[in-house]
């Protein structure tokens, strides 16, 4: 629990390929944002030269943004045919989901000229709102950011008296409530924990919460009101249904971009994506204590991500003040590690 005199503030840690921004009140985490515009420039507000690839329905088309990226364009300017160039503005980044990626959305930017597919104007820099901002070299370990990220991937989050299990599906997020003791007590605690997680992980879209079933309408109303109360500090609007006799409540929140779980898991279920692990190892290489070369030993698919981004590895070397090497090892335990000579 945050001290009585604590005030929320944004703490931002910047490392090659990823910025971590957290809103904290004392040692309590309120929100986590992973900003990867350096790795993926297809972000809201960016302007790209694009080539129309194919029509995808009435007034919709797939456009090639260059570098293997694409977006769904809507509306399609009159008279535009396949192969033609135009400038587009990204209105929503791509959304990773289990087994697939929903493409980014874009609209025409007729005031900009395009000579080839590719980035023309980067997205505006993300600006924290609602609290003071402090840039730090390293986020305080006491905040438990790494633990919160691990929980987001595993999909298991403990709360007093029980456990929330998060299952990401293409239709939305399902949160299952389990615990021991009186159903009302478990559900009340779970409602508060679920509301906190939706804010913490920036989860949007449909969310189905499966509370313990209850025949008491008064108890179900109390649980729903506990969720509402816990969500009051969150600036993201939401709509929800009542809790039915089976314990189900649906929550709908805006989804302007990927959630923290989307960014960490990509198209996998409850597993780190190779990209997320590569950035995690780069972070460990920069922040490792020791002397000499930082040697990243990683599973082949993770090493391949780093080998494909020599610019990030070079930046990590500059930030660490030492050479950074990447070694692929199919037998490495876990996702890999950083070896550095102790001081």
Secondary structure, DSSP 8 states (H G I E B T S, - for coil): ---TT--EEEEEEEETTEEEEEEEETTEEEEEEEE-TTT----TT-EEEEEEEEEEETTEEEEEEETTEEEEESS--TT--TT-EEEEEEEE--EEETTEEE-EEEEE-TTS--SSSEEEE--------SSEEEEESS--GGG-HHHHHHHHHHTEEEETTEEEEEEEETTEEEEEEEESS-HHHHHHHHHHHHHHHHHHTT--EEEEEE----S-HHHHHHHHHHHHHHTTT--S-EEE----TT-EEEEEE--SS--HHHHHHTTSSSS--HHHHHHHHHHHHHH--SEEEEEEEE-HHHHHHHHT-HHHHHHHHHHHTS-EEEEE-TT-STTEEEEEE--
